[in-house]
C-alpha cells in the first residue's frame, strides 16, 4: 500500500505543510519510523525527537510548526494516525465460517443467525447465542448462559452456568465469568463455602480483558454496567455492581459487594475493600488502596487512599524529613548549650 502526503492529508481532513506528491509506504511509531514512513508526535516537547527520526513525514497537533520534514496538522493526532495505520495495515478479512463440525453444541442450545463457532468450542445445554456472535476456539459456555448479538468471545474464555452477556460485548482470551466467589464461613474449625446461587450479568457494549475474572453473586448477580471497559488481569469479586462506562485498568482488584457509580476510573493495581461505594466520576490513582466510600468526582491516591491534594501535601512533607531532622538536631544542640550556660543539666 502506498499513498502521497496529499492523499493522506485528505484522508484525515488534515492540513499539509510540505510537498503533497511525496509517496509514503507505511506508518510507524516515532522510535521505529524510517524512510518512506509517516510517524506522529502528540506534544511539542517531542519535536526534537522528530528532527532526529528517520521518518519522511509526521502527523502533528494543529499548533505545532514543522521541524525540517513535511507534516500533516490534525485536530486529533491519534485518531488521524490510526486511520493511516489502518490504511497501510488493513485488518485481515474475516470470513464467516458458521458452526465448525469440530465444535460441540448441545442440541438444546439456541444459536442465532450468522453465528461463528470455531473448532473445539463447547456450547452447553440451553445456551442462547445471539445473531452475528463469534465464539472462538476453546471457549466454554456452560448451561443456561446467554450471549447477546454481535458479541465476540476470544479463545479459552469460560462462562460458568447462567452467565448473561449483552450485545456487542468483547471478552478476551482466558477470561472467566461466573466462577465461585471467595466466601467462606468457619464451622467447627473448617472453612465451608457459602452459597453460590447467583450469576454474572454483563450489560451491552462491555469489553473484558484477557485473564480477567468476575465471580458470581452469592444469591443475586454480580453486574457489569453498560459500556464499561475492563483491562487485563482484573479481579471483580462476588456481589459487586460496577456502574456504566467505568474504566478499570490492569490488575485492579475489587473485593465483594463493592459498588461503583458511572464513569469511574481506576488506574493500574488499585485495590478496593469490600462493601464500599465509589461515586460517579471518581478517579482512583495507580495502586490506591481504598478502605472507605469515595464521593462523586473525587480524585484519590495513596495507601490508604486520600484526596489527591492531601496526598501531595503529605509527600511534600515527607520529602523534607531529612532537612527537618537536621534542623531538629541543631535545635537540640542549641538548647543543651543554653542549659549548660545557665547551670542546668540537659536531659538525656
Buried (B, 14 or more C-beta within 10 A) or exposed (E): EEBBBBBBBBBBEBEBBBEEEBEBEBBBEBEEBEEBBBBBBBEEEBBEEBEEBEBBBBBBBEEBEBBEBBBBBBEBBEEBBBBBBEBBEEEEEEEEEEBBEEBEBBEEBEBBEBBBBBEBBBBBEBBBBBEBBBBBBBBBBBBBBBBBBBBBBBBBBBBBBBBBBBBBBBBBBBBBBBBBBEBEEEEEEEEEEBEBEBBBBBBBBBBBBBBBBBBBBBEBBBBBBBBBBBBBBBBBBBBBBBBBBBBBBBBBBBBBBBBBBBBBBBBBBBBBBBEBBBBBBBBBBBBBBBEEBBBEEBBBBBEEBBBBEEBEEEEEEEEEEEEEEEEEEEEEEEEBEEEEEEEEEEEE
